[in-house]
Structures are given as structure tokens and as C-alpha cells.
Amino acid sequence: FFSHGFQVAPETKAVMKWLRSIPFVLSASLHGGELVVTYPYDYSRHPMEEKMFSPTPDEKMFKILAKAYADAHPVISDRSEMRCGGNFVKRGGIINGAEWYSFTGGMADFNYLHTNCFEITVEVGCEKFPLEEELFTIWHENRDALLNYMEMVHRGIKGIVSDKFGNPIKNARISVRGIQHDVTTGN
């Protein structure tokens, strides 16, 4: 995944190791510079193509997750709001990452390809580097959306995979018919 000729920073390696050691199922990366929620893939299937829709096998679920955040955000969900150019109003405040702009080495793609964790990226405001006095407002705009997103952890398949004696089975592969992306059980 990270074989495109660049070094992986120690903190990135640490997060990758952490993600592999704990069976997270949801995460979000918070950025600034726009008001939109993106979801994988962030890297285009055709690297030379810019703005190319590149869905995962779990496209429907990612759209549900992104909408859960966007719909609970008062500015992203306000269809009359001209935000950072207003590019995402007609899309409901969400977009496939690679369709917006393609980049390699993103955590959302890593999480999807190498862990059980589904990650969205939230662009929390038009300012890339908001002033300190703006942070309180940004927090309040995102608080309920974050809580709504966290509640999504209860969606999907839940349960315990066990052997005939009731012992949990570690690293059992779980497949869902029609979705070509398996997940594995935790400890």
C-alpha cells in the first residue's frame, strides 16, 4: 500500500500498528479547508485520472456513514449555505474521496484495505488554519455530527464467532454475499 517510493513517518507507522492491534470498526479524520465528508477510496483506480469516482465494495455503507455525519452537521446539511464555493451542496455534503481529488497513502484507504475499520474524512470548515477564537464554534458545529457518527458503530453485523465448545475464534474470515470485502474477527 505504501510502496510509492516515500518514507512512512514514525507516527504513521505507530498508528498503523495500533489499528492492526485493536479491532476498531469506525474512525474519522478531521481536516480543515472545506465543508464536506469524504469516504474511500481516496486514491483513484487509475492513478493518472483526477476526479475519478473510485468506490469500495462497501460503497453503500460508506455513503450511509458519511450522510450520518453530514446530515447532523448544521452547516454541511444547510442546502442554502454557500460554503467554500458551495461545491457539495447538491451532493448532500458528501463525496467519494477520489472523485473530489485523488491522493495516495491516506489512512481511510489503509484502514479499509488492511483492517476492519471504516474511516471517513471530515472537512470541518472553510479555513485550513482556523483562528483560536473560531474553534469553539467549530466544535459546536461538529459535536452532534460526531456523536451521530459514533452511534453508527451499532450498524452492520455483530456477534461472536465461536467453535463448537463456545470458544471465540480469532481471525475468522467473515464474508457477506455480494460484497467482495471480507473482515476478520478480533480477539
C-alpha positions as CSV (number, residue, x, y, z in Angstrom):
1,F,0.0,0.0,0.0
2,F,2.7,2.5,0.9
3,S,5.1,1.4,-1.8
4,H,5.1,4.5,-4.0
5,G,8.6,5.5,-3.1
6,F,8.0,7.6,0.0
7,Q,9.0,7.2,3.6
8,V,6.4,6.4,6.2
9,A,6.7,8.7,9.3
10,P,7.2,7.0,12.7
11,E,3.9,8.4,14.0
12,T,2.1,6.9,10.9
13,K,3.8,3.5,11.5
14,A,2.6,3.7,15.1
15,V,-1.0,4.4,14.1
16,M,-0.9,1.6,11.6
17,K,0.4,-0.8,14.2
18,W,-2.3,0.4,16.7
19,L,-5.1,-0.1,14.1
20,R,-3.9,-3.7,13.5
21,S,-3.7,-4.5,17.2
22,I,-7.2,-3.3,18.2
23,P,-10.3,-4.3,16.2
24,F,-11.7,-0.8,15.6
25,V,-14.7,-0.6,13.3
26,L,-15.1,3.2,12.8
27,S,-12.9,6.2,12.7
28,A,-12.9,9.7,11.3
29,S,-10.1,12.0,10.3
30,L,-10.7,15.7,10.9
31,H,-9.3,18.3,8.4
32,G,-9.9,21.9,7.6
33,G,-10.3,23.8,4.3
34,E,-13.7,22.8,3.1
35,L,-17.1,21.6,4.4
36,V,-17.7,18.1,3.2
37,V,-17.4,14.5,4.3
38,T,-15.4,12.2,2.0
39,Y,-15.2,8.4,2.0
40,P,-12.9,5.8,0.4
41,Y,-11.4,5.3,-1.9
42,D,-9.3,8.4,-1.8
43,Y,-6.8,7.1,-4.4
44,S,-8.1,6.7,-7.9
45,R,-8.2,3.3,-9.5
46,H,-6.4,4.9,-12.4
47,P,-3.6,7.0,-10.9
48,M,-3.4,9.4,-13.8
49,E,-7.1,10.2,-13.6
50,E,-8.1,13.2,-11.5
51,K,-11.6,13.4,-10.0
52,M,-12.5,9.8,-10.8
53,F,-15.2,8.1,-8.8
54,S,-13.5,5.1,-7.1
55,P,-15.9,3.2,-4.9
56,T,-15.1,0.4,-2.5
57,P,-17.2,-2.8,-2.4
58,D,-18.8,-1.2,0.6
59,E,-19.9,2.0,-1.2
60,K,-23.5,1.9,0.1
61,M,-22.3,1.6,3.7
62,F,-19.8,4.4,3.3
63,K,-22.5,6.7,1.9
64,I,-24.7,5.9,4.9
65,L,-21.8,6.7,7.3
66,A,-20.9,9.9,5.5
67,K,-24.5,11.0,5.4
68,A,-24.9,10.3,9.1
69,Y,-22.2,12.9,9.8
70,A,-23.2,15.4,7.1
71,D,-26.9,15.4,7.9
72,A,-26.2,16.1,11.6
73,H,-23.8,19.0,10.8
74,P,-25.8,22.3,10.8
75,V,-23.7,23.9,8.1
76,I,-22.9,20.9,5.9
77,S,-26.6,20.0,5.9
78,D,-27.8,23.6,5.2
79,R,-28.6,23.4,1.5
80,S,-28.8,27.2,1.2
81,E,-25.3,27.8,2.6
82,M,-22.7,28.9,0.2
83,R,-19.7,27.1,1.7
84,C,-16.2,27.3,0.4
85,G,-17.6,27.7,-3.1
86,G,-20.7,25.6,-2.5
87,N,-19.3,22.6,-4.4
88,F,-21.0,19.9,-2.3
89,V,-24.5,21.3,-1.6
90,K,-26.1,19.3,-4.4
91,R,-24.3,16.2,-3.3
92,G,-25.7,16.4,0.2
93,G,-22.3,17.3,1.7
94,I,-20.6,14.0,0.9
95,I,-18.4,12.8,-1.9
96,N,-16.2,9.8,-2.8
97,G,-12.6,11.0,-2.0
98,A,-11.0,10.2,-5.3
99,E,-13.9,11.9,-7.1
100,W,-13.0,15.1,-5.3
101,Y,-9.2,14.7,-5.6
102,S,-7.1,11.6,-5.7
103,F,-4.1,11.1,-3.4
104,T,-2.1,8.1,-2.3
105,G,-1.3,7.0,1.3
106,G,-4.5,8.1,3.0
107,M,-5.5,6.5,6.3
108,A,-9.1,5.9,5.2
109,D,-7.9,3.7,2.3
110,F,-5.3,2.0,4.5
111,N,-7.9,1.2,7.2
112,Y,-10.3,-0.2,4.6
113,L,-7.7,-2.4,2.9
114,H,-5.7,-3.6,5.9
115,T,-8.1,-3.5,8.9
116,N,-11.8,-3.9,9.7
117,C,-12.1,-0.1,10.3
118,F,-14.2,2.1,8.1
119,E,-12.9,5.7,8.1
120,I,-14.4,8.9,6.7
121,T,-12.7,12.2,6.3
122,V,-14.5,15.3,7.6
123,E,-13.5,18.7,6.3
124,V,-14.8,20.7,9.3
125,G,-14.6,24.2,8.0
126,C,-13.6,26.5,5.2
127,E,-10.5,27.7,7.0
128,K,-7.5,25.4,6.7
129,F,-6.0,27.0,9.8
130,P,-8.9,28.5,11.9
131,L,-8.1,31.1,14.5
132,E,-8.3,30.1,18.1
133,E,-11.5,32.1,18.6
134,E,-13.2,30.1,15.9
135,L,-12.5,26.7,17.5
136,F,-15.5,26.9,19.9
137,T,-17.9,27.5,17.1
138,I,-16.3,24.7,15.0
139,W,-16.6,22.3,18.0
140,H,-20.3,23.1,18.4
141,E,-21.0,22.7,14.7
142,N,-19.3,19.2,14.8
143,R,-20.3,17.9,18.2
144,D,-23.7,16.4,17.3
145,A,-22.4,15.2,14.0
146,L,-19.5,13.3,15.8
147,L,-22.0,11.8,18.2
148,N,-24.3,10.7,15.4
149,Y,-21.4,9.2,13.6
150,M,-20.2,7.3,16.7
151,E,-23.7,5.8,17.0
152,M,-23.2,4.2,13.6
153,V,-20.9,1.7,15.3
154,H,-24.1,-0.2,16.0
155,R,-24.9,-0.7,12.3
156,G,-24.0,-3.9,10.5
157,I,-23.2,-7.4,11.6
158,K,-22.5,-8.1,15.2
159,G,-21.8,-11.2,17.1
160,I,-19.3,-13.8,18.3
161,V,-17.8,-16.4,16.1
162,S,-17.1,-19.5,18.2
163,D,-16.2,-23.1,17.9
164,K,-18.5,-25.9,18.9
165,F,-17.3,-25.5,22.5
166,G,-18.2,-21.8,22.6
167,N,-14.7,-20.6,22.5
168,P,-14.2,-17.4,20.4
169,I,-12.3,-17.9,17.1
170,K,-9.6,-15.3,16.5
171,N,-9.0,-14.1,12.9
172,A,-12.1,-15.9,11.4
173,R,-12.9,-14.5,8.0
174,I,-16.4,-13.2,7.6
175,S,-17.8,-12.8,4.1
176,V,-21.1,-11.1,3.1
177,R,-22.7,-12.3,-0.1
178,G,-22.5,-9.6,-2.8
179,I,-19.7,-7.6,-1.1
180,Q,-16.2,-8.5,-2.2
181,H,-14.5,-7.3,1.0
182,D,-14.1,-9.7,4.0
183,V,-13.5,-8.7,7.6
184,T,-11.9,-10.8,10.3
185,T,-12.9,-11.4,14.0
186,G,-10.9,-9.9,16.8
187,N,-9.5,-11.5,19.9
